[in-house]
Amino acid sequence: MIDTDIIDFYNRGLEQERLKDARRSIEYHRTMDVLQRFLPPPPATILDVGGGPGLYALTLAALGYQVHLIDPVPLHVEQAQASSDLAEHRLASARLGDARDLSQADASADAVLLLGPLYHLTTVADRHQAWSEARRVLRPDGMVVAAGASRYYTIWEMLSKGILNVPGAEETVQQHIATGQHRNPGRDFERLWTTAYFHDPHELASEAVAAGLAVRALFAVEGPAKLLPDLADRMRDSVSREQVVAAIRRLESEPSVLGLSSHILVIADKAPAGKEER
Ligand SMILES: C[S@@+](CC[C@H](N)C(=O)[O-])C[C@H]1O[C@@H](n2cnc3c(N)ncnc32)[C@H](O)[C@@H]1O
């Protein structure tokens, strides 16, 4: 069961436009930067679990991948399917589903993307189930690319949005830092998101290991770049954008930078290096 708050939040339909916002698009450009360097070459089979309305799935399909999108929000699956129907390179499928209980067969995918589900699975047991399902459906030499939202970034976002002083904000931030748990106190979705879990970056890696995966790398997606006051302008200009992306890339795996990034990516293999299961 998905928390109704989470479904209500995504039923507002904002997800389709979210990463088109200039400032937020850094998340997309940097995630693609990492994916293009680490995914196996096309036409590998990718499961985009929690793929939302399909931005990454369709970009990867256009690059020649066989992409299956899975999401628990019917609106997202409909939006992904509608975009796929209009696209030159379509998705292999777009279906309703939950990261904790995938319908895919064992060892059927070359890569699993978890770019969203772990934000909204608030218990260790549920996240473990999602990691284990990702591992199950991977081929022996397959990999997971999973995103977590950082518990050490939210205070800066709230400060920059000028909402650290709204009632309840102080307690909210304290809770993020102490436990990673986020609950919207009054469904002010505009400013205070929905039910979520914020990771410590190293905990994200430990969760992958606990599910039997071998961590290859941990990356800051945005680094501290979302704190640049003119980030939106820089993202609108392709030369400035590449400068920002290159700067983040230089420090992408520096442990002391990871937590300041809004999102963290972990790349984990089904088999430890040199020990592919057969
Ligand atoms: C912030 S959106 C990210 C969408 C897309 N992957 C992206 O990065 O742009 C989080 C996504 O996770 C999905 N989600 C939430 N709980 C999930 C679960 N238990 N299993 C799979 N997906 C889930 C939501 O429906 C939503 O589409």
The ligand as a MOL file (V3000), in Angstrom:
LIG
                    3D

  0  0  0     0  0            999 V3000
M  V30 BEGIN CTAB
M  V30 COUNTS 27 29 0 0 0
M  V30 BEGIN ATOM
M  V30 1 C 10.1120 12.4900 -7.4320 0
M  V30 2 S 9.3100 11.3230 -8.4360 0 CHG=1
M  V30 3 C 10.6310 10.8590 -9.5440 0
M  V30 4 C 10.1720 10.4550 -10.9100 0
M  V30 5 C 11.3040 10.1370 -11.8870 0
M  V30 6 N 11.9540 8.8740 -11.5560 0
M  V30 7 C 12.3250 11.2360 -11.8800 0
M  V30 8 O 13.3970 11.0680 -11.2950 0
M  V30 9 O 12.0470 12.2890 -12.4700 0 CHG=-1
M  V30 10 C 9.1510 9.8990 -7.4050 0
M  V30 11 C 8.4460 8.7440 -8.1110 0
M  V30 12 O 8.4760 7.5870 -7.2620 0
M  V30 13 C 7.2390 6.9290 -7.3910 0
M  V30 14 N 7.0340 6.0450 -6.2340 0
M  V30 15 C 6.6260 6.3550 -4.9880 0
M  V30 16 N 6.5180 5.2600 -4.2350 0
M  V30 17 C 6.8840 4.2010 -5.0200 0
M  V30 18 C 6.9550 2.7860 -4.8470 0
M  V30 19 N 6.6410 2.2120 -3.6820 0
M  V30 20 N 7.3440 2.0290 -5.8920 0
M  V30 21 C 7.6560 2.5900 -7.0780 0
M  V30 22 N 7.6060 3.9130 -7.3040 0
M  V30 23 C 7.2290 4.7200 -6.2990 0
M  V30 24 C 6.2450 8.0690 -7.4950 0
M  V30 25 O 5.0090 7.6520 -8.0300 0
M  V30 26 C 6.9930 9.0380 -8.3880 0
M  V30 27 O 6.7180 8.8070 -9.7550 0
M  V30 END ATOM
M  V30 BEGIN BOND
M  V30 1 1 1 2
M  V30 2 1 2 3
M  V30 3 1 2 10
M  V30 4 1 3 4
M  V30 5 1 4 5
M  V30 6 1 5 6
M  V30 7 1 5 7
M  V30 8 2 7 8
M  V30 9 1 7 9
M  V30 10 1 10 11
M  V30 11 1 11 12
M  V30 12 1 11 26
M  V30 13 1 12 13
M  V30 14 1 13 14
M  V30 15 1 13 24
M  V30 16 1 14 15
M  V30 17 1 14 23
M  V30 18 2 15 16
M  V30 19 1 16 17
M  V30 20 1 17 18
M  V30 21 2 17 23
M  V30 22 1 18 19
M  V30 23 2 18 20
M  V30 24 1 20 21
M  V30 25 2 21 22
M  V30 26 1 22 23
M  V30 27 1 24 25
M  V30 28 1 24 26
M  V30 29 1 26 27
M  V30 END BOND
M  V30 END CTAB
M  END
